[in-house]
Amino acid sequence: EIVIESEEESKEEESQKSEGERMTEYEAYVQEKGRGSLGKERLEEFEAKGKDKAFLKFKKKIRSEPEQVIRYRRSGRVLWVSGEHVPDCIPRCSCGAERVFEFQVMPQLLNYLEVDSLTGPSIDW
């Protein structure tokens, strides 16, 4: 299913639900649909840090469509899952031009491909 929606979030809807209500909805969703490929321990590790602003921004952006596998935004910015291992600069193209962000493959794709860990054979993108 292809869903095309703006990434802007409704402030009204966000303010009406408490953090506890959103967590309850998330837990019900996980019970019904299953958890993504990160696993509970890894998610809790990221949340426990609380300092990883990139992860919090990631969670906020994907909240409206958590099962999305591709984000498209020509000349946009990468939505990092974590603030760790973010490159200082993106190298130029072999032709010498600056690279332009166009789309991003989301981590949820690993869940659809049934990749549970990176210990087995490598995925060749």
N, C-alpha and C positions, 0 to 999 in steps of 0.2 A: 504494500500500500504506500503510495506516495502522498505525503502531506506537505503542503506549502503554506506556511504561516509566518508571520512576522515574529521575530524573537522578542519584541517588546512585551513586557509583562503588565498585567493589569494590577495597578497599585491598590485598587478597591478590593479586589478578590484577595490579594495577599494580606491586607490589613484585617480582614474579617476572620481569618483563621489564626489560632494560636499555634505556637511551635508544637505543643502537645497534640493538637488536632491533626496537624500535618504529619507528625510522626506516626500517629495511629493509622492514618490513611496509607502511609508508606508500608507499615507492617502488614496491613491487610492486603495490599497489592503484592507484597513479597510472598505471602502465604498462597495467594491465588495464582500468580504468574511465575513465581520462582525468582531467584536472585541472579544478578548479572555475574559476569566472570570474575569480578574483583574478590568476591567472597566477603563474608561478614567480618572476619578478623582484619582484613586489609582496610575495609571501609571504616571500621571503628578506630583503627590506627590513624587514619587521615583525620577523622573527626576529633579524636583526642588531642591532636596537635593544636587544633583551633587557630593556629597561626598561619596555616596554609591558605592564604587568601585566594590563590588560584583554584584550589579545590572547592572552596565555598562559592566562588564565582561560577565554576563549572556546574555544580549542583543547582544553583539558582537558574542558570540558562537552560538546562535540559529538563527542568521540572515539568514544563508543559508537555513535552514529548520525550519521555525517558527511553523509549525504544528506538529512537532515531539512530540510523547507522551512518548517515552522511549529512553534514551541514554545508550549505552552499551560501557563500557571500563574497561575490567578486570584490576585490580590493579590501576585504575585511581583515580580521585578525584571527590568529589561531586561538582556540579556546583550550588552554592547557588544563590537563587533569590534575596536575600537581605543580608546585613551584620548584620542585627538584628537577635537575637535569635539563633546564631550559637553556637552549643555546644563547650565547651572548649576541651573536649575529648570524644571519642566514647568508650563506655564500651566494655570490652572483651566479647566474646561469653560465654555462660554458661559452655562450655567445657574448658574454660581458654585460648583459642587461640585468637590472635588478629583478628579483623574483617577485611575483604578485600573488597574494593569497587568493584562491578561488574556491576550494572546497576542502573539507576535512573528513576523513574516515573516523568515525566515533568508536570508542572502546566496546560499545554494545555489539558491534559486528562480531567480536570474538565469541560472544555468547551464542549468536546464531550459527557460527561455524563450529560450535562445540569445542572450543579450545579452552581447556581447564587450567593449563599451566604452560610455562615456557620451558619446562625441563625436557620435553620430548623433541621431536623433529621441529626445526625452525620453519616459520611461515615465510615463504618467499614472496614479498610484495613486488 
